[in-house]
Amino acid sequence: MQKYINKANILIEALPYIQKLSGKTVVIKYGGNAMISEELKQKVMEDITLLKYVGVNPVVVHGGGPDITEALSLYNIKSEFVNGLRVTDDKTIHVAQMVLAGKTNKEIVASLNVRGGNAIGLCGIDGKLIECEKFMPKVDGKPVDIGYVGKITNINAHALSMLANDRYIPVVAPIGIGKDGESYNINADTVAGAIAAALKAEKLMLLTDVKGIKKSEDSDEIIYEISQKEIFKMIDEGKINGGMIPKTLSCIDAIDAGVKRVHIIDGRIPHCILLEIFTDTGIGTMITA
């Protein structure tokens, strides 16, 4: 009997969070090991489907770096990165679009639909969902051309809102469209942040392969709550570096645009989404204004 009572207590603990989030939008960036491990993939799909059934409106933005790298290797195309962003030449963008908007996107959609999620797969080209222009990161203070990598100029929030506020779960691949119809690869964390900002989401959740923002590069201890000002300081000090820079900057942009809370959580933990938002303690780093 006690184990059933414990289950009831868990549901009661989640009740105030369910009430608070009912009817609200939660943007989830899905990536890392949670996309590779079949067991973790199932847990994430279950979490997202449950959110929809308890009245939350999830919007999923997915990455797919390992899938792209694997596909590029089949074409003997070398993978290169600058400041955590993939160098995307003419051949690479065609492969990235094929993988992200095709294989990866449709696998996620199918997995959600099997669980009753009513998911719809999209990429930024559909309905001009993600309009962008060429982005050139700075290296040693100088802009570097890394090919078809996009800087977001506009999000079609209306289309996403129509789907998310209805019975559907939008699943978005991070491919944008330029003014002349050209395709651009965009960092998935950046896309998730921009979509969360455009939708004025209650929460943005980034599933990663780390426990959260660590206090230092050599420490395993994570920071459970941090402000924007503290993040900038950690970037300047080199404590946040590499691929974590675009991740944390997208979080800050989302907060600036009105997203109330941003969470960086460990996607390697089963049911990480539910543990973060429906429990009193949470498991990752929460970023606030």
Stockholm file with secondary structure:
# STOCKHOLM 1.0

chainA/1-289         MQKYINKANILIEALPYIQKLSGKTVVIKYGGNAMISEELKQKVMEDITLLKYVGVNPVVVHGGGPDITEALSLYNIKSEFVNGLRVTDDKTIHVAQMVLAGKTNKEIVASLNVRGGNAIGLCGIDGKLIECEKFMPKVDGKPVDIGYVGKITNINAHALSMLANDRYIPVVAPIGIGKDGESYNINADTVAGAIAAALKAEKLMLLTDVKGIKKSEDSDEIIYEISQKEIFKMIDEGKINGGMIPKTLSCIDAIDAGVKRVHIIDGRIPHCILLEIFTDTGIGTMITA
#=GR chainA/1-289 SS CHHHHHHHHHHHHHHHHHHHHTTCEEEEEECTHHHHCHHHHHHHHHHHHHHHHTTCEEEEEECCHHHHHHHHHHTTCCCCEETTEECBCHHHHHHHHIIIIIIIHHHHHHHHHHTTCCEEEEETTGGGCEEEEECCCEETTEECCCBSBEEEEEECHHHHHHHHTTTCEEEEESEEECTTSCEEECCHHHHHHHHHHHTTCSEEEEEESSSSCBSSTTCCCBCSEEEHHHHHHHHHTTSSCTTHHHHHHHHHHHHHTTCCEEEEEETTSTTHHHHHHSSSSCSSEEEEC
#=GC SS_cons         CHHHHHHHHHHHHHHHHHHHHTTCEEEEEECTHHHHCHHHHHHHHHHHHHHHHTTCEEEEEECCHHHHHHHHHHTTCCCCEETTEECBCHHHHHHHHIIIIIIIHHHHHHHHHHTTCCEEEEETTGGGCEEEEECCCEETTEECCCBSBEEEEEECHHHHHHHHTTTCEEEEESEEECTTSCEEECCHHHHHHHHHHHTTCSEEEEEESSSSCBSSTTCCCBCSEEEHHHHHHHHHTTSSCTTHHHHHHHHHHHHHTTCCEEEEEETTSTTHHHHHHSSSSCSSEEEEC
//
